[in-house]
């Protein structure tokens, strides 16, 4: 089983979007994957998925995950095979929380794509369409890399 943890700042926009989308993409292979998401900050702990993310997932026909924001922990480094941040700031914070990455588990999601880059936070941009497109590109590239 491949265990994947998506991480963003608050765990209400990008990382739950990636969690729900990848769970939908691997629905027929659910025994092969354990997928979750977390935040690097404590600002949104306990909060549900952002309304913009919910709306975009609904628009795309992606089922919502049962989700409340949680914070990344040191123990998560041991539990997951991949810890995938949405941007470079997330990566810095992930490494601070986990104490480093001796096993090479931490990457940006789009590092698996043909165009490695950060995924913009729609909390600030308001553009959930571009965020969805980037996350979809990253999830497709991740699945290719895992084959």
C-alpha positions, 0 to 999 in steps of 0.5 A: 500500500502506498501512503500519501499525505498532501500538505498545504498551509491551512488544510482547507483548500489545496491539500484537501482538493488533492486528497479528494481528487486522488481518492477519486482517481484511484477509487477502483484501486483503493486498497493500494492507497491510503490518502490524507491531507494536513496543514503546516499551520494551526490556523484552520484546525478543525475547519471543513473544506473551504467553500471554493474548494467544495464548489470546484470539486462538485463542479468537476464531479469529484466526491467530497472527502469527510474532512476537518483540517489537521496539522502535520506531525512528526509521526506523519513522517513515519506513517507516510511514504510520500509527503507532498507539499503544494508550494516551496513555503509548505516544503520549508515548514514540512521540513521544520515540523518533521525535522528533515527528510532523511528518506527523501519522502518530501516533495512538491506535488508538481515536482512529478510533472513536466513543469515543476512549480508551486501551486498557488493558494486560492485562499489568496488568488481566489482562482480555484480553477487554476488550482484544480488544474495544477492539482489534477496535473500533479496527481496524474503525474504522481500516479504515472511515477508510481506505476 
